[in-house]
Amino acid sequence: MSTDNIILEHLRAIRASLDNLTQDMLEVKGRLGTLEQQYANLSTRLDRIDLRVSRIEKRLNLVEA
């Protein structure tokens, strides 16, 4: 095998590894985006629940207004 062929084989292996890493990164970014959306939705829901509980506490005179 000539030196040129060995270099080409190594470059092909590096490219294949890079392609795999790129695909993995895209998948990770997609999952992270989903987690961020879920966190934002949960945060919004918790904020609304907190407001509702505060109103209930005030109506029942459990806290000072």
C-alpha positions as CSV (number, residue, x, y, z in Angstrom):
1,M,0.0,0.0,0.0
2,S,1.4,3.4,-0.9
3,T,1.7,6.3,1.4
4,D,-1.1,8.2,-0.5
5,N,-3.5,5.3,0.0
6,I,-2.7,5.1,3.7
7,I,-3.3,8.8,4.1
8,L,-6.6,8.6,2.2
9,E,-7.8,5.7,4.3
10,H,-7.0,7.7,7.5
11,L,-8.8,10.7,6.1
12,R,-11.9,8.6,5.2
13,A,-11.9,7.2,8.8
14,I,-11.6,10.7,10.3
15,R,-14.5,11.9,8.0
16,A,-16.7,9.0,9.0
17,S,-16.0,9.6,12.7
18,L,-16.8,13.3,12.2
19,D,-20.0,12.5,10.4
20,N,-21.0,10.3,13.3
21,L,-20.2,13.0,15.8
22,T,-22.2,15.5,13.8
23,Q,-25.2,13.3,13.8
24,D,-24.9,12.7,17.5
25,M,-24.6,16.4,18.1
26,L,-27.8,17.1,16.1
27,E,-29.6,14.5,18.2
28,V,-28.3,16.0,21.5
29,K,-29.3,19.5,20.4
30,G,-32.8,18.3,19.5
31,R,-33.2,16.6,22.9
32,L,-31.8,19.6,24.7
33,G,-34.3,21.8,22.9
34,T,-37.1,19.5,24.0
35,L,-36.0,19.6,27.6
36,E,-35.8,23.4,27.5
37,Q,-39.4,23.6,26.2
38,Q,-40.6,21.2,28.9
39,Y,-38.8,23.1,31.6
40,A,-40.3,26.4,30.4
41,N,-43.8,24.8,30.4
42,L,-43.4,23.4,33.9
43,S,-42.0,26.7,35.1
44,T,-45.1,28.6,33.7
45,R,-47.4,26.0,35.3
46,L,-45.7,26.3,38.6
47,D,-46.0,30.1,38.5
48,R,-49.7,29.9,37.8
49,I,-50.2,27.4,40.7
50,D,-48.3,29.7,43.0
51,L,-50.5,32.6,42.1
52,R,-53.6,30.4,42.7
53,V,-52.4,29.2,46.0
54,S,-51.6,32.8,47.1
55,R,-55.2,33.9,46.2
56,I,-56.6,30.9,48.1
57,E,-54.5,31.8,51.2
58,K,-55.7,35.4,51.0
59,R,-59.4,34.4,50.7
60,L,-59.1,32.1,53.7
61,N,-57.2,34.7,55.7
62,L,-54.2,32.3,56.1
63,V,-51.8,35.1,55.3
64,E,-51.9,38.9,55.6
65,A,-53.1,40.6,52.5
